Amino acid sequence: MRERASEIRAEGPGEQVSALRDFSPGDQVRARLQLSGKGLWRKPVAGVDVRGDGTLMPFRGSVRREELDPSGHETPFELVRETLERDG
């Protein structure tokens, strides 16, 4: 996941998009990288959104997605790992 996120970020920033409103690169999700953990009935899901401005936003959940606060972690990938281990 870390390697793929780096590849996407290396492609450069996204451009502003105008639809019903303007979306800056930071408002756009360029890629959603997610993993599922161990579980018998409902496997936990966590991952990282790579935004158009290159920022990484960790999250958990698939249908009900919740952004996670990466502060206190060296990288968002560590938070994803911890989330899967804890929720699994």
Order of alpha helices (4+ residues) and beta strands (2+ residues): alpha-beta-beta-beta-beta-beta-beta-alpha
